[in-house]
Amino acid sequence: MIPSIETKFSCPTSKTDLWNMHPRIFLEFDNAGYAKCPYCGTVFQKKEKDSVIY
């Protein structure tokens, strides 16, 4: 999940394994709070401001 204050972010992330790397692209969330990378298919979800992730 990406913090709600972020409007643009990139894929691959710093946590991506070397074998799964592709050219860095910048993504934006849609109105529903999701974004999908066209290269690797990773789906990103916007984290609600007050939610806690364990």
mmCIF file of the N, C-alpha and C atoms, coordinates in Angstrom:
data_MODEL
# 
_entry.id   MODEL 
# 
loop_
_atom_site.group_PDB 
_atom_site.id 
_atom_site.type_symbol 
_atom_site.label_atom_id 
_atom_site.label_alt_id 
_atom_site.label_comp_id 
_atom_site.label_asym_id 
_atom_site.label_entity_id 
_atom_site.label_seq_id 
_atom_site.pdbx_PDB_ins_code 
_atom_site.Cartn_x 
_atom_site.Cartn_y 
_atom_site.Cartn_z 
_atom_site.occupancy 
_atom_site.B_iso_or_equiv 
_atom_site.pdbx_formal_charge 
_atom_site.auth_seq_id 
_atom_site.auth_comp_id 
_atom_site.auth_asym_id 
_atom_site.auth_atom_id 
_atom_site.pdbx_PDB_model_num 
ATOM 1   N N  . MET A 1 1  ? 0.838   -1.179  0.000   1.00 0.00 ? 1  MET A N  1 
ATOM 2   C CA . MET A 1 1  ? 0.000   0.000   0.000   1.00 0.00 ? 1  MET A CA 1 
ATOM 3   C C  . MET A 1 1  ? 0.884   1.243   0.000   1.00 0.00 ? 1  MET A C  1 
ATOM 4   N N  . ILE A 1 2  ? 0.432   2.248   -0.676  1.00 0.00 ? 2  ILE A N  1 
ATOM 5   C CA . ILE A 1 2  ? 1.147   3.513   -0.788  1.00 0.00 ? 2  ILE A CA 1 
ATOM 6   C C  . ILE A 1 2  ? 0.429   4.534   0.103   1.00 0.00 ? 2  ILE A C  1 
ATOM 7   N N  . PRO A 1 3  ? 1.176   5.318   0.893   1.00 0.00 ? 3  PRO A N  1 
ATOM 8   C CA . PRO A 1 3  ? 0.529   6.319   1.751   1.00 0.00 ? 3  PRO A CA 1 
ATOM 9   C C  . PRO A 1 3  ? -0.384  7.252   0.960   1.00 0.00 ? 3  PRO A C  1 
ATOM 10  N N  . SER A 1 4  ? -1.479  7.685   1.580   1.00 0.00 ? 4  SER A N  1 
ATOM 11  C CA . SER A 1 4  ? -2.486  8.489   0.890   1.00 0.00 ? 4  SER A CA 1 
ATOM 12  C C  . SER A 1 4  ? -1.980  9.860   0.467   1.00 0.00 ? 4  SER A C  1 
ATOM 13  N N  . ILE A 1 5  ? -0.879  10.333  1.049   1.00 0.00 ? 5  ILE A N  1 
ATOM 14  C CA . ILE A 1 5  ? -0.360  11.649  0.665   1.00 0.00 ? 5  ILE A CA 1 
ATOM 15  C C  . ILE A 1 5  ? 0.392   11.607  -0.655  1.00 0.00 ? 5  ILE A C  1 
ATOM 16  N N  . GLU A 1 6  ? 0.781   10.406  -1.102  1.00 0.00 ? 6  GLU A N  1 
ATOM 17  C CA . GLU A 1 6  ? 1.498   10.258  -2.368  1.00 0.00 ? 6  GLU A CA 1 
ATOM 18  C C  . GLU A 1 6  ? 0.515   10.304  -3.530  1.00 0.00 ? 6  GLU A C  1 
ATOM 19  N N  . THR A 1 7  ? 0.824   11.076  -4.543  1.00 0.00 ? 7  THR A N  1 
ATOM 20  C CA . THR A 1 7  ? -0.025  11.102  -5.728  1.00 0.00 ? 7  THR A CA 1 
ATOM 21  C C  . THR A 1 7  ? 0.646   10.415  -6.906  1.00 0.00 ? 7  THR A C  1 
ATOM 22  N N  . LYS A 1 8  ? 1.970   10.454  -6.953  1.00 0.00 ? 8  LYS A N  1 
ATOM 23  C CA . LYS A 1 8  ? 2.734   9.768   -7.996  1.00 0.00 ? 8  LYS A CA 1 
ATOM 24  C C  . LYS A 1 8  ? 3.794   8.915   -7.324  1.00 0.00 ? 8  LYS A C  1 
ATOM 25  N N  . PHE A 1 9  ? 4.078   7.779   -7.917  1.00 0.00 ? 9  PHE A N  1 
ATOM 26  C CA . PHE A 1 9  ? 5.091   6.878   -7.384  1.00 0.00 ? 9  PHE A CA 1 
ATOM 27  C C  . PHE A 1 9  ? 5.642   6.073   -8.549  1.00 0.00 ? 9  PHE A C  1 
ATOM 28  N N  . SER A 1 10 ? 6.690   5.315   -8.306  1.00 0.00 ? 10 SER A N  1 
ATOM 29  C CA . SER A 1 10 ? 7.312   4.591   -9.419  1.00 0.00 ? 10 SER A CA 1 
ATOM 30  C C  . SER A 1 10 ? 7.277   3.085   -9.195  1.00 0.00 ? 10 SER A C  1 
ATOM 31  N N  . CYS A 1 11 ? 7.372   2.384   -10.280 1.00 0.00 ? 11 CYS A N  1 
ATOM 32  C CA . CYS A 1 11 ? 7.504   0.936   -10.306 1.00 0.00 ? 11 CYS A CA 1 
ATOM 33  C C  . CYS A 1 11 ? 8.645   0.645   -11.272 1.00 0.00 ? 11 CYS A C  1 
ATOM 34  N N  . PRO A 1 12 ? 9.559   -0.232  -10.950 1.00 0.00 ? 12 PRO A N  1 
ATOM 35  C CA . PRO A 1 12 ? 9.590   -1.093  -9.782  1.00 0.00 ? 12 PRO A CA 1 
ATOM 36  C C  . PRO A 1 12 ? 9.960   -0.321  -8.521  1.00 0.00 ? 12 PRO A C  1 
ATOM 37  N N  . THR A 1 13 ? 9.563   -0.876  -7.379  1.00 0.00 ? 13 THR A N  1 
ATOM 38  C CA . THR A 1 13 ? 9.881   -0.257  -6.099  1.00 0.00 ? 13 THR A CA 1 
ATOM 39  C C  . THR A 1 13 ? 11.265  -0.699  -5.644  1.00 0.00 ? 13 THR A C  1 
ATOM 40  N N  . SER A 1 14 ? 11.733  -0.126  -4.565  1.00 0.00 ? 14 SER A N  1 
ATOM 41  C CA . SER A 1 14 ? 13.053  -0.499  -4.034  1.00 0.00 ? 14 SER A CA 1 
ATOM 42  C C  . SER A 1 14 ? 13.054  -1.913  -3.472  1.00 0.00 ? 14 SER A C  1 
ATOM 43  N N  . LYS A 1 15 ? 11.884  -2.503  -3.247  1.00 0.00 ? 15 LYS A N  1 
ATOM 44  C CA . LYS A 1 15 ? 11.782  -3.865  -2.706  1.00 0.00 ? 15 LYS A CA 1 
ATOM 45  C C  . LYS A 1 15 ? 11.682  -4.927  -3.799  1.00 0.00 ? 15 LYS A C  1 
ATOM 46  N N  . THR A 1 16 ? 11.690  -4.524  -5.054  1.00 0.00 ? 16 THR A N  1 
ATOM 47  C CA . THR A 1 16 ? 11.561  -5.466  -6.166  1.00 0.00 ? 16 THR A CA 1 
ATOM 48  C C  . THR A 1 16 ? 12.838  -6.275  -6.324  1.00 0.00 ? 16 THR A C  1 
ATOM 49  N N  . ASP A 1 17 ? 12.684  -7.590  -6.503  1.00 0.00 ? 17 ASP A N  1 
ATOM 50  C CA . ASP A 1 17 ? 13.832  -8.465  -6.728  1.00 0.00 ? 17 ASP A CA 1 
ATOM 51  C C  . ASP A 1 17 ? 14.497  -8.128  -8.059  1.00 0.00 ? 17 ASP A C  1 
ATOM 52  N N  . LEU A 1 18 ? 15.806  -8.326  -8.128  1.00 0.00 ? 18 LEU A N  1 
ATOM 53  C CA . LEU A 1 18 ? 16.576  -7.994  -9.323  1.00 0.00 ? 18 LEU A CA 1 
ATOM 54  C C  . LEU A 1 18 ? 16.039  -8.697  -10.566 1.00 0.00 ? 18 LEU A C  1 
ATOM 55  N N  . TRP A 1 19 ? 15.628  -9.957  -10.447 1.00 0.00 ? 19 TRP A N  1 
ATOM 56  C CA . TRP A 1 19 ? 15.139  -10.709 -11.608 1.00 0.00 ? 19 TRP A CA 1 
ATOM 57  C C  . TRP A 1 19 ? 13.824  -10.145 -12.144 1.00 0.00 ? 19 TRP A C  1 
ATOM 58  N N  . ASN A 1 20 ? 13.120  -9.342  -11.340 1.00 0.00 ? 20 ASN A N  1 
ATOM 59  C CA . ASN A 1 20 ? 11.820  -8.831  -11.744 1.00 0.00 ? 20 ASN A CA 1 
ATOM 60  C C  . ASN A 1 20 ? 11.869  -7.347  -12.141 1.00 0.00 ? 20 ASN A C  1 
ATOM 61  N N  . MET A 1 21 ? 13.055  -6.825  -12.385 1.00 0.00 ? 21 MET A N  1 
ATOM 62  C CA . MET A 1 21 ? 13.203  -5.410  -12.733 1.00 0.00 ? 21 MET A CA 1 
ATOM 63  C C  . MET A 1 21 ? 12.742  -5.135  -14.171 1.00 0.00 ? 21 MET A C  1 
ATOM 64  N N  . HIS A 1 22 ? 12.298  -3.920  -14.390 1.00 0.00 ? 22 HIS A N  1 
ATOM 65  C CA . HIS A 1 22 ? 11.918  -3.423  -15.703 1.00 0.00 ? 22 HIS A CA 1 
ATOM 66  C C  . HIS A 1 22 ? 12.190  -1.929  -15.710 1.00 0.00 ? 22 HIS A C  1 
ATOM 67  N N  . PRO A 1 23 ? 12.048  -1.245  -16.825 1.00 0.00 ? 23 PRO A N  1 
ATOM 68  C CA . PRO A 1 23 ? 12.285  0.200   -16.840 1.00 0.00 ? 23 PRO A CA 1 
ATOM 69  C C  . PRO A 1 23 ? 11.389  0.906   -15.817 1.00 0.00 ? 23 PRO A C  1 
ATOM 70  N N  . ARG A 1 24 ? 11.934  1.896   -15.131 1.00 0.00 ? 24 ARG A N  1 
ATOM 71  C CA . ARG A 1 24 ? 11.168  2.634   -14.129 1.00 0.00 ? 24 ARG A CA 1 
ATOM 72  C C  . ARG A 1 24 ? 10.117  3.501   -14.812 1.00 0.00 ? 24 ARG A C  1 
ATOM 73  N N  . ILE A 1 25 ? 8.900   3.389   -14.337 1.00 0.00 ? 25 ILE A N  1 
ATOM 74  C CA . ILE A 1 25 ? 7.815   4.235   -14.822 1.00 0.00 ? 25 ILE A CA 1 
ATOM 75  C C  . ILE A 1 25 ? 7.107   4.855   -13.627 1.00 0.00 ? 25 ILE A C  1 
ATOM 76  N N  . PHE A 1 26 ? 6.491   5.986   -13.837 1.00 0.00 ? 26 PHE A N  1 
ATOM 77  C CA . PHE A 1 26 ? 5.753   6.661   -12.785 1.00 0.00 ? 26 PHE A CA 1 
ATOM 78  C C  . PHE A 1 26 ? 4.268   6.451   -13.003 1.00 0.00 ? 26 PHE A C  1 
ATOM 79  N N  . LEU A 1 27 ? 3.575   6.130   -11.929 1.00 0.00 ? 27 LEU A N  1 
ATOM 80  C CA . LEU A 1 27 ? 2.150   5.810   -11.979 1.00 0.00 ? 27 LEU A CA 1 
ATOM 81  C C  . LEU A 1 27 ? 1.366   6.794   -11.129 1.00 0.00 ? 27 LEU A C  1 
ATOM 82  N N  . GLU A 1 28 ? 0.074   6.903   -11.425 1.00 0.00 ? 28 GLU A N  1 
ATOM 83  C CA . GLU A 1 28 ? -0.848  7.703   -10.630 1.00 0.00 ? 28 GLU A CA 1 
ATOM 84  C C  . GLU A 1 28 ? -2.055  6.841   -10.299 1.00 0.00 ? 28 GLU A C  1 
ATOM 85  N N  . PHE A 1 29 ? -2.655  7.091   -9.144  1.00 0.00 ? 29 PHE A N  1 
ATOM 86  C CA . PHE A 1 29 ? -3.850  6.355   -8.750  1.00 0.00 ? 29 PHE A CA 1 
ATOM 87  C C  . PHE A 1 29 ? -5.053  6.794   -9.563  1.00 0.00 ? 29 PHE A C  1 
ATOM 88  N N  . ASP A 1 30 ? -5.962  5.842   -9.808  1.00 0.00 ? 30 ASP A N  1 
ATOM 89  C CA . ASP A 1 30 ? -7.241  6.197   -10.427 1.00 0.00 ? 30 ASP A CA 1 
ATOM 90  C C  . ASP A 1 30 ? -8.188  6.707   -9.338  1.00 0.00 ? 30 ASP A C  1 
ATOM 91  N N  . ASN A 1 31 ? -9.407  7.032   -9.696  1.00 0.00 ? 31 ASN A N  1 
ATOM 92  C CA . ASN A 1 31 ? -10.363 7.578   -8.726  1.00 0.00 ? 31 ASN A CA 1 
ATOM 93  C C  . ASN A 1 31 ? -10.715 6.595   -7.620  1.00 0.00 ? 31 ASN A C  1 
ATOM 94  N N  . ALA A 1 32 ? -10.567 5.309   -7.881  1.00 0.00 ? 32 ALA A N  1 
ATOM 95  C CA . ALA A 1 32 ? -10.871 4.284   -6.886  1.00 0.00 ? 32 ALA A CA 1 
ATOM 96  C C  . ALA A 1 32 ? -9.696  4.021   -5.945  1.00 0.00 ? 32 ALA A C  1 
ATOM 97  N N  . GLY A 1 33 ? -8.530  4.623   -6.234  1.00 0.00 ? 33 GLY A N  1 
ATOM 98  C CA . GLY A 1 33 ? -7.359  4.452   -5.367  1.00 0.00 ? 33 GLY A CA 1 
ATOM 99  C C  . GLY A 1 33 ? -6.451  3.303   -5.752  1.00 0.00 ? 33 GLY A C  1 
ATOM 100 N N  . TYR A 1 34 ? -6.496  2.893   -7.030  1.00 0.00 ? 34 TYR A N  1 
ATOM 101 C CA . TYR A 1 34 ? -5.657  1.793   -7.515  1.00 0.00 ? 34 TYR A CA 1 
ATOM 102 C C  . TYR A 1 34 ? -4.820  2.239   -8.709  1.00 0.00 ? 34 TYR A C  1 
ATOM 103 N N  . ALA A 1 35 ? -3.706  1.541   -8.911  1.00 0.00 ? 35 ALA A N  1 
ATOM 104 C CA . ALA A 1 35 ? -2.863  1.730   -10.091 1.00 0.00 ? 35 ALA A CA 1 
ATOM 105 C C  . ALA A 1 35 ? -2.247  0.379   -10.429 1.00 0.00 ? 35 ALA A C  1 
ATOM 106 N N  . LYS A 1 36 ? -2.112  0.088   -11.712 1.00 0.00 ? 36 LYS A N  1 
ATOM 107 C CA . LYS A 1 36 ? -1.528  -1.182  -12.150 1.00 0.00 ? 36 LYS A CA 1 
ATOM 108 C C  . LYS A 1 36 ? -0.371  -0.910  -13.090 1.00 0.00 ? 36 LYS A C  1 
ATOM 109 N N  . CYS A 1 37 ? 0.761   -1.546  -12.819 1.00 0.00 ? 37 CYS A N  1 
ATOM 110 C CA . CYS A 1 37 ? 1.944   -1.392  -13.664 1.00 0.00 ? 37 CYS A CA 1 
ATOM 111 C C  . CYS A 1 37 ? 1.742   -2.160  -14.966 1.00 0.00 ? 37 CYS A C  1 
ATOM 112 N N  . PRO A 1 38 ? 1.907   -1.498  -16.116 1.00 0.00 ? 38 PRO A N  1 
ATOM 113 C CA . PRO A 1 38 ? 1.730   -2.192  -17.395 1.00 0.00 ? 38 PRO A CA 1 
ATOM 114 C C  . PRO A 1 38 ? 2.849   -3.190  -17.711 1.00 0.00 ? 38 PRO A C  1 
ATOM 115 N N  . TYR A 1 39 ? 4.002   -3.068  -17.054 1.00 0.00 ? 39 TYR A N  1 
ATOM 116 C CA . TYR A 1 39 ? 5.110   -3.993  -17.304 1.00 0.00 ? 39 TYR A CA 1 
ATOM 117 C C  . TYR A 1 39 ? 4.954   -5.299  -16.533 1.00 0.00 ? 39 TYR A C  1 
ATOM 118 N N  . CYS A 1 40 ? 4.796   -5.192  -15.203 1.00 0.00 ? 40 CYS A N  1 
ATOM 119 C CA . CYS A 1 40 ? 4.816   -6.401  -14.376 1.00 0.00 ? 40 CYS A CA 1 
ATOM 120 C C  . CYS A 1 40 ? 3.456   -6.787  -13.819 1.00 0.00 ? 40 CYS A C  1 
ATOM 121 N N  . GLY A 1 41 ? 2.463   -5.912  -13.958 1.00 0.00 ? 41 GLY A N  1 
ATOM 122 C CA . GLY A 1 41 ? 1.130   -6.233  -13.491 1.00 0.00 ? 41 GLY A CA 1 
ATOM 123 C C  . GLY A 1 41 ? 0.890   -6.003  -12.009 1.00 0.00 ? 41 GLY A C  1 
ATOM 124 N N  . THR A 1 42 ? 1.876   -5.452  -11.302 1.00 0.00 ? 42 THR A N  1 
ATOM 125 C CA . THR A 1 42 ? 1.696   -5.175  -9.883  1.00 0.00 ? 42 THR A CA 1 
ATOM 126 C C  . THR A 1 42 ? 0.575   -4.167  -9.697  1.00 0.00 ? 42 THR A C  1 
ATOM 127 N N  . VAL A 1 43 ? -0.328  -4.473  -8.765  1.00 0.00 ? 43 VAL A N  1 
ATOM 128 C CA . VAL A 1 43 ? -1.433  -3.576  -8.458  1.00 0.00 ? 43 VAL A CA 1 
ATOM 129 C C  . VAL A 1 43 ? -1.099  -2.853  -7.160  1.00 0.00 ? 43 VAL A C  1 
ATOM 130 N N  . PHE A 1 44 ? -1.156  -1.539  -7.215  1.00 0.00 ? 44 PHE A N  1 
ATOM 131 C CA . PHE A 1 44 ? -0.890  -0.704  -6.045  1.00 0.00 ? 44 PHE A CA 1 
ATOM 132 C C  . PHE A 1 44 ? -2.212  -0.151  -5.540  1.00 0.00 ? 44 PHE A C  1 
ATOM 133 N N  . GLN A 1 45 ? -2.327  -0.082  -4.206  1.00 0.00 ? 45 GLN A N  1 
ATOM 134 C CA . GLN A 1 45 ? -3.534  0.446   -3.584  1.00 0.00 ? 45 GLN A CA 1 
ATOM 135 C C  . GLN A 1 45 ? -3.154  1.599   -2.671  1.00 0.00 ? 45 GLN A C  1 
ATOM 136 N N  . LYS A 1 46 ? -3.945  2.645   -2.735  1.00 0.00 ? 46 LYS A N  1 
ATOM 137 C CA . LYS A 1 46 ? -3.697  3.801   -1.888  1.00 0.00 ? 46 LYS A CA 1 
ATOM 138 C C  . LYS A 1 46 ? -4.093  3.457   -0.455  1.00 0.00 ? 46 LYS A C  1 
ATOM 139 N N  . LYS A 1 47 ? -3.198  3.724   0.480   1.00 0.00 ? 47 LYS A N  1 
ATOM 140 C CA . LYS A 1 47 ? -3.452  3.470   1.888   1.00 0.00 ? 47 LYS A CA 1 
ATOM 141 C C  . LYS A 1 47 ? -4.301  4.604   2.448   1.00 0.00 ? 47 LYS A C  1 
ATOM 142 N N  . GLU A 1 48 ? -5.373  4.249   3.138   1.00 0.00 ? 48 GLU A N  1 
ATOM 143 C CA . GLU A 1 48 ? -6.202  5.265   3.772   1.00 0.00 ? 48 GLU A CA 1 
ATOM 144 C C  . GLU A 1 48 ? -5.404  5.959   4.862   1.00 0.00 ? 48 GLU A C  1 
ATOM 145 N N  . LYS A 1 49 ? -5.684  7.207   5.084   1.00 0.00 ? 49 LYS A N  1 
ATOM 146 C CA . LYS A 1 49 ? -4.904  8.046   5.991   1.00 0.00 ? 49 LYS A CA 1 
ATOM 147 C C  . LYS A 1 49 ? -4.793  7.446   7.390   1.00 0.00 ? 49 LYS A C  1 
ATOM 148 N N  . ASP A 1 50 ? -5.867  6.885   7.922   1.00 0.00 ? 50 ASP A N  1 
ATOM 149 C CA . ASP A 1 50 ? -5.855  6.397   9.293   1.00 0.00 ? 50 ASP A CA 1 
ATOM 150 C C  . ASP A 1 50 ? -5.696  4.896   9.421   1.00 0.00 ? 50 ASP A C  1 
ATOM 151 N N  . SER A 1 51 ? -5.503  4.185   8.318   1.00 0.00 ? 51 SER A N  1 
ATOM 152 C CA . SER A 1 51 ? -5.418  2.724   8.413   1.00 0.00 ? 51 SER A CA 1 
ATOM 153 C C  . SER A 1 51 ? -4.035  2.295   8.905   1.00 0.00 ? 51 SER A C  1 
ATOM 154 N N  . VAL A 1 52 ? -4.019  1.153   9.518   1.00 0.00 ? 52 VAL A N  1 
ATOM 155 C CA . VAL A 1 52 ? -2.780  0.577   10.051  1.00 0.00 ? 52 VAL A CA 1 
ATOM 156 C C  . VAL A 1 52 ? -2.541  -0.739  9.335   1.00 0.00 ? 52 VAL A C  1 
ATOM 157 N N  . ILE A 1 53 ? -1.327  -0.968  8.893   1.00 0.00 ? 53 ILE A N  1 
ATOM 158 C CA . ILE A 1 53 ? -0.971  -2.209  8.215   1.00 0.00 ? 53 ILE A CA 1 
ATOM 159 C C  . ILE A 1 53 ? -0.072  -3.006  9.136   1.00 0.00 ? 53 ILE A C  1 
ATOM 160 N N  . TYR A 1 54 ? -0.421  -4.268  9.340   1.00 0.00 ? 54 TYR A N  1 
ATOM 161 C CA . TYR A 1 54 ? 0.384   -5.148  10.202  1.00 0.00 ? 54 TYR A CA 1 
ATOM 162 C C  . TYR A 1 54 ? 1.153   -6.128  9.373   1.00 0.00 ? 54 TYR A C  1 
# 
